[in-house]
Amino acid sequence: MALKNSNVLESHWERPRGDFQPSSKKGFTWFSLFLILLCSSLNVHAQALESSPKLESSRKIVKWGRLELSLPRQISPGQAFSLRFSGRGASRVRVRFPLEGFETLGSTLESPESVKKSFVLGRARLEDQKNIPLELISQYEILKLSLPLEVEKKEVQQLEFKKTEFLSINKNRSAEDFKLGKIYGLSGSRAWTEPFAAPVRGRITSPYGTPRQYTPGTPISYHSGIDYGSPSGTPIYAVNAGQVAFVGHYAVRGNITVLNHGLGLYTAYLHQSKILVKVGQKVARGQKIGEIGSTGLSTAPHLHLEFRLRGVAVSPLEWLGRVMP
């Protein structure tokens, strides 16, 4: 940007017009040139600030003894988040999530500095309506925190299904949830080091978290992933490095592949026309793992992508383009 502005100034000097002359006879002084250059520089700097992503603006720092904790200022239902620790003893901090009944030790975070760092992944369910409590446990004390939950009211999408169809869908979905829950309960060390990438070259046709009602009077459910609408046979790529945890066919989810990325994080690829990987196979970021289809409960060819953290569906957009939320 600075180079572009510099070229514009040079072109004026090569083709001077009117009063734009380096001479005090026309009312122009070298001080005027200095002001022009200064304003140009400030303008470029302002544009750069406006275009720069405010990556840490939504986080706050909490001092806890010799430790420094970075955490989100607030979260939304269905959002995954990270708690980041730095300082002496960072790798020994345990985090307890009372609502989950889950407790874990922080994972080491690679850092170019000599300061020790670690992190823990957390999540809020789409159904959550209250703040998320946390307990940080060190060798000497327990720090209790609460993450504010910002609940946005969304319009319920009404789906045109008969009640008998809903009952069949709900029965099949519950059976699938039970089987996949056993897989999502496993874990392992972190397999990824790069930002998560989009799984297909296509547009998002249905967002995450939309409340749905299959027929009037039935319970509200939520869209647990994002949909990419693309022609049947479009390649599907692994969003990041991991290991194939499950492949199979379900009545609702259709042909499905589940990848284990470690630390309780999984991605699921639904409604495929073709599955190209096997259970236990390690895959690389960007590796082709299947093709888009319309199997299972589907009205047109598309990919339904899910991110699940400790079994709970979280927003894929919190991960895509990032190493962690």
Helices and strands as residue ranges (DSSP letters): H 2-14, G 24-26, H 30-51, E 59-64, E 67-72, E 80-86, G 90-92, E 94-97, E 102-105, E 107-108, E 117-123, E 132-137, E 142-147, E 157-158, H 163-184, E 203-206, E 211-213, E 221-222, E 226-229, E 235-237, E 242-250, E 254-262, E 265-275, E 282-283, E 288-292, E 302-309, E 312-314, G 316-318
